[in-house]
Amino acid sequence: MCIMHIYAGFISRSISVQNTPNKELLAALHDAVLDIVAVINRPDRDERLIEEAGIRLDRALFPLLVLTERIGPIGVVELAARVGRDHSTVSRQVAKLVALGLIERRPGATDARQRELRATLAGQAMARQIDDARERLTRAALTDWSQQEVWELAQSLRRYADALTAL
């Protein structure tokens, strides 16, 4: 049996843990994930990231650009599912990115009737600016963390994301 210190909100408490997570530990994990998602989804955080990147882009568009650049080619339906928006809204937003020359539509690799989205060279460059800005802000947030702690966090989050995806 080991003792873990969990930070949930502003309360730090000790919890006894055995081989499987207990209900309180799982609730603390869920609360931490909700807090992270809430911060990521805040409009003012998006504006700060855009400002830090030194770009001019509607904040509703930049997640679509970044995802398309990172995982493209991707269809509009999958892109909409990944950002939690409806297909028609994402389709209109993609049209704006196409008009800006940041994303292009191409026939699908397996079905030419399907359209896939890919970042253009200009879109790739803008996505790199956003990634660089995110890295600067993340470094600031992790100033007091050791490289080992950051590595362990990254590994644990990847493992958790993969487990959730597999459900």
C-alpha positions as CSV (number, residue, x, y, z in Angstrom):
1,M,0.0,0.0,0.0
2,C,1.3,3.5,-0.8
3,I,0.2,7.0,-0.1
4,M,-0.5,9.4,-3.0
5,H,-1.0,13.1,-2.7
6,I,-3.7,14.3,-5.0
7,Y,-4.4,17.9,-5.9
8,A,-8.1,18.3,-6.7
9,G,-9.2,21.9,-7.0
10,F,-7.5,23.6,-4.1
11,I,-7.6,20.7,-1.6
12,S,-4.6,18.4,-1.1
13,R,-5.4,15.2,0.7
14,S,-3.8,11.8,1.2
15,I,-5.4,8.7,-0.1
16,S,-4.6,5.1,0.5
17,V,-4.2,3.2,-2.7
18,Q,-3.9,-0.5,-3.5
19,N,-3.4,-2.1,-6.9
20,T,-6.7,-0.7,-8.4
21,P,-7.8,2.9,-8.2
22,N,-10.6,3.5,-5.7
23,K,-13.7,5.6,-6.3
24,E,-12.1,8.7,-4.7
25,L,-9.0,8.5,-6.7
26,L,-10.9,8.1,-10.0
27,A,-13.1,11.1,-9.0
28,A,-9.9,13.1,-8.4
29,L,-8.5,12.0,-11.8
30,H,-11.8,13.0,-13.5
31,D,-11.8,16.4,-11.8
32,A,-8.3,17.1,-12.9
33,V,-9.2,16.2,-16.5
34,L,-12.3,18.4,-16.4
35,D,-10.1,21.3,-15.1
36,I,-7.6,20.8,-18.0
37,V,-10.4,20.6,-20.6
38,A,-12.0,23.7,-19.2
39,V,-8.8,25.6,-19.4
40,I,-8.1,24.4,-22.9
41,N,-11.6,25.4,-24.1
42,R,-11.7,28.9,-22.6
43,P,-12.0,31.6,-25.2
44,D,-9.5,33.9,-23.5
45,R,-6.9,31.1,-23.6
46,D,-7.4,30.7,-27.4
47,E,-7.0,34.5,-27.8
48,R,-3.8,34.4,-25.8
49,L,-2.4,31.6,-27.9
50,I,-3.3,33.5,-31.1
51,E,-1.7,36.6,-29.8
52,E,1.4,34.7,-28.7
53,A,1.6,33.1,-32.1
54,G,1.5,36.5,-33.8
55,I,-1.2,35.4,-36.2
56,R,-4.5,36.8,-37.4
57,L,-7.1,34.0,-37.4
58,D,-10.6,33.6,-35.9
59,R,-10.2,31.6,-32.7
60,A,-12.9,29.1,-33.9
61,L,-10.7,28.2,-36.9
62,F,-7.3,27.6,-35.4
63,P,-8.2,24.2,-33.8
64,L,-9.4,23.0,-37.1
65,L,-6.3,24.2,-38.9
66,V,-4.0,22.6,-36.2
67,L,-5.8,19.3,-36.3
68,T,-5.9,19.1,-40.0
69,E,-2.2,19.9,-40.2
70,R,-1.3,17.4,-37.5
71,I,-3.5,14.4,-38.5
72,G,-4.6,15.1,-42.1
73,P,-5.7,14.1,-44.5
74,I,-9.0,14.1,-42.6
75,G,-12.6,14.3,-43.5
76,V,-15.0,17.0,-42.3
77,V,-17.1,14.4,-40.3
78,E,-14.1,13.1,-38.4
79,L,-12.8,16.7,-37.9
80,A,-16.2,17.7,-36.5
81,A,-16.2,14.8,-34.1
82,R,-12.7,15.6,-32.8
83,V,-13.6,19.2,-32.0
84,G,-17.0,18.4,-30.6
85,R,-18.9,20.5,-33.2
86,D,-21.6,19.6,-35.7
87,H,-20.7,18.7,-39.3
88,S,-22.4,21.7,-40.8
89,T,-20.7,24.2,-38.6
90,V,-17.3,22.7,-39.3
91,S,-18.0,22.6,-43.0
92,R,-18.7,26.3,-43.0
93,Q,-15.5,27.0,-40.9
94,V,-13.5,24.8,-43.3
95,A,-14.8,26.8,-46.2
96,K,-13.3,29.9,-44.5
97,L,-9.9,28.2,-44.1
98,V,-10.0,27.1,-47.7
99,A,-10.8,30.7,-48.7
100,L,-7.8,31.9,-46.6
101,G,-5.6,29.4,-48.4
102,L,-4.8,27.5,-45.3
103,I,-6.6,24.2,-46.1
104,E,-7.3,22.5,-49.3
105,R,-9.9,19.9,-50.2
106,R,-8.8,16.9,-52.2
107,P,-10.5,13.7,-53.4
108,G,-10.3,10.9,-50.9
109,A,-7.5,8.4,-51.2
110,T,-9.9,5.4,-51.1
111,D,-13.1,7.1,-52.4
112,A,-12.8,10.0,-54.8
113,R,-16.4,11.0,-53.9
114,Q,-15.2,11.8,-50.4
115,R,-13.3,15.0,-49.8
116,E,-10.3,15.1,-47.6
117,L,-8.8,18.1,-46.0
118,R,-5.1,18.9,-45.9
119,A,-3.2,21.9,-44.7
120,T,-1.5,24.0,-47.5
121,L,2.0,25.2,-47.1
122,A,0.7,28.4,-45.7
123,G,-1.5,26.4,-43.3
124,Q,1.4,24.3,-42.2
125,A,3.5,27.4,-41.5
126,M,0.7,29.0,-39.5
127,A,0.1,25.7,-37.5
128,R,3.9,25.7,-36.7
129,Q,3.5,29.3,-35.3
130,I,0.6,28.1,-33.2
131,D,2.6,25.0,-32.0
132,D,5.6,27.2,-31.2
133,A,3.4,29.6,-29.2
134,R,1.8,26.7,-27.3
135,E,5.2,25.3,-26.5
136,R,6.3,28.7,-25.0
137,L,3.2,28.9,-22.9
138,T,3.5,25.2,-21.8
139,R,7.1,25.8,-20.8
140,A,6.0,28.7,-18.7
141,A,3.4,26.5,-17.0
142,L,5.9,23.7,-16.3
143,T,8.8,26.0,-15.1
144,D,9.0,24.2,-11.7
145,W,8.7,20.7,-13.1
146,S,11.7,18.4,-13.7
147,Q,12.2,16.9,-17.1
148,Q,11.4,13.5,-15.5
149,E,8.1,14.8,-14.1
150,V,7.1,16.2,-17.5
151,W,8.1,12.9,-19.2
152,E,6.0,10.9,-16.7
153,L,3.0,13.2,-17.2
154,A,3.2,12.9,-21.0
155,Q,3.5,9.1,-20.8
156,S,0.6,8.8,-18.3
157,L,-1.6,11.1,-20.3
158,R,-0.8,9.2,-23.5
159,R,-1.6,5.9,-21.9
160,Y,-4.8,7.2,-20.4
161,A,-5.9,8.7,-23.8
162,D,-5.1,5.4,-25.6
163,A,-7.1,3.4,-23.0
164,L,-10.1,5.8,-23.3
165,T,-9.9,5.5,-27.1
166,A,-9.9,1.7,-26.9
167,L,-13.2,1.6,-24.9
